[in-house]
Amino acid sequence: MIIYLFNSNMPFKASISLLCFFCLSCSNEGGLNSDPVKYFKSIERLEGDKIMAFDDYEVYRPVSFVMNEEYIYVQNRDENMICVVNREAHEMETLLKRGQGPGEAINIGYITASDDAAISLECNKQFIIEIPFHSNKVEFTPLPLHYGAFTSIIKVQEGYVMLGNFKEGRYMYYKPSEEKTMFFGDYRVHYKYRGLDNFTKSLIYISSKLAVKPDMTRFVAINFNNGVIDINGIDKDTIVNLKKLDFHYQDVYVEGNKDIPRVSIIRSNKNGFFDVAASDEHIYAIYSGKSFEEAGIMLDHCDYLMVFDWDGNPAGCYKLNAPLYAISYSIQEKALFGIHLGEEAILYKYKLSLQDN
């Protein structure tokens, strides 16, 4: 059986391993239906407009992306780790290459939109990566922290919020001006895993991503392997949870010991939200609901787009004509964009019936 194995010694990415193990899928404990589709009153079909093929710009393995006016900032799996596509000029420029030298990176977290820049972080060299929209020049800010793997980062009004392997709490809030690091939030898991220590729970949550409200007062977190959406507010030095939507938890296999735990996602696990984006009014998340048994390596191709307001209320659920792998919201165009991975990577644009002001 093929599963995704997360090892605490690995800096970021999951490796694939063989293991024979069978387990019942998780039950829901939070009062919500375990199928988030049923959280919505109705489902609409949604077709996007094809904008471009990434292959035309020699971008063959996109992972995540950020839309800003005519520019598309793309994170790749190849040696061109971050590049920018100019839609008007029909040009591509590499901004960050994979490597050990100055100005290069080995392992980066998911790229996200934050304020006036695209942002990521380098997990091995421990620095923040910012690409201001006005310059398209990569800026590096050292992190005076040694907390292991980081997976996602957003910029907020007075600092940064990060996800990673944190035993102190799910969210790291870092304020560079005060050289202050604080931790908030919990790792919500199935009851049978609640006795695990926080570091092991952080491995269960390793495949996660953040999106920030454009005014930087709230943010949302999703996880690829579960149906949990966490909506939070920022109040000075505190992160306050505003809404917990726990549809279903990860089904995992834990081995090793407390010092070197290993967490594997079981192949019958019902996977969840694989990307998230935000506008001032809404949260946009793409949902899989598929297990490895059902979909194999295509489990991260999501058939549903779900929209919530910032209080966690359902705003719209859409069945997509083409499954999406990644999404980004454009403030300028007031539209959602998504990447479909097939024979080539295609960028689609979606105009939803619920329009942001």
Secondary structure, DSSP 4 states (H G I P E B T S, - for coil): -EEEEEETTSSS--EEEE-----PPPPP-SSS-SSGGGGSS--EEE-PEEEEEGGGGT---EEEEEEETTEEEEEESSSEEEEEEETTTTEEEEEEEBSSSTT-BS-B-B-EEETTEEEEEETTTTEEEEEETTT---EEEE-----S-EEEEEEETTEEEEEES-SS-SEEEEEGGGTEEEEE------GGGTTS-HHHHHHHT-SEEEEE-TTSSEEEEEETTS-EEEEEEEETTEEEEEEEEES----EEEEE-SSSEEEEE-TT----EEEEEE-SSEEEEEE----HHHHGGGTT-EEEEEEEETTS-EEEEEEEEEEESEEEEETTTTEEEEEEESSSEEEEEE--SS---
